[in-house]
Amino acid sequence: MTRVERESINFKLPKSLADALRDAAKQRNTTATDLVIQGLHQILGSVPGVEVSTEIRFQKIEEDLHHLARSVNGRGSATQTENPAADSRTEERITKVEEKLETLSHAIAKLEGALTAISRNGSASNNQRRYKNSGNPYNQSGRPPQIEALDEQKLALRLNVNIPTLQEKHQTLDKKEFEEWSKERDRSKYIWRFSEKDKLYHPVK
């Protein structure tokens, strides 16, 4: 999948709106940035050079299914007896939407499983290389080897999150909140601090 270049734009939102946006993102297990993108897609429609994510297509199908179901319920039993052909077409449309919805659900589940497997395999490979190079988990001084600074892609993989989530946390949380959040996500309980000098995240035990 082609990665779409992103540009950082600072918007000043009312605090209550920003809090509601974060809460909604947490409930949907996504980021505030992705929710804003979804909202812009609803208003702007298809934009050249921007690929509509699977999640947004999934949401659109859910909305279509909801509208169709409400339309069927609104007609009532009288309409069903007066115009059975129209009811048949509506049911057919609902069936097609449900089939698309199920296909997308399976695709998302497979994608999540693949990402989890990649994350686990990458972690296992890193551990194996570290043991192989040193001969033991410690260096000659008897202390664990120092972890290097990471860019956002490698840190996102280490914390088992996607890059937009890491970017959203870095932009919306203050320094102390971000450090606590990264410590909770890190398997070795390291605190990660961002350096403006080299644009890397540095570990602190």
Stockholm file with secondary structure:
# STOCKHOLM 1.0

chainA/1-205         MTRVERESINFKLPKSLADALRDAAKQRNTTATDLVIQGLHQILGSVPGVEVSTEIRFQKIEEDLHHLARSVNGRGSATQTENPAADSRTEERITKVEEKLETLSHAIAKLEGALTAISRNGSASNNQRRYKNSGNPYNQSGRPPQIEALDEQKLALRLNVNIPTLQEKHQTLDKKEFEEWSKERDRSKYIWRFSEKDKLYHPVK
#=GR chainA/1-205 SS CCCCCCCCCCCCCCHHHHHHHHHHHHHTTSCHHHHHHHHHHHHHCCCTTCCCCHHHHHHHHHHHHHHHHHHHHHHHHHHHHHCHHHHHHHHHHHHHHHHHHHHHHHHHHHHHHHHHHHHHHHHHHHHHHHHHHHSSSSCTTSSCCCCCCBCHHHHHHHTTCCHHHHHHHHHHSCHHHHHHHHHHHCTTCCEEEEETTTTEEEEEC
#=GC SS_cons         CCCCCCCCCCCCCCHHHHHHHHHHHHHTTSCHHHHHHHHHHHHHCCCTTCCCCHHHHHHHHHHHHHHHHHHHHHHHHHHHHHCHHHHHHHHHHHHHHHHHHHHHHHHHHHHHHHHHHHHHHHHHHHHHHHHHHHSSSSCTTSSCCCCCCBCHHHHHHHTTCCHHHHHHHHHHSCHHHHHHHHHHHCTTCCEEEEETTTTEEEEEC
//
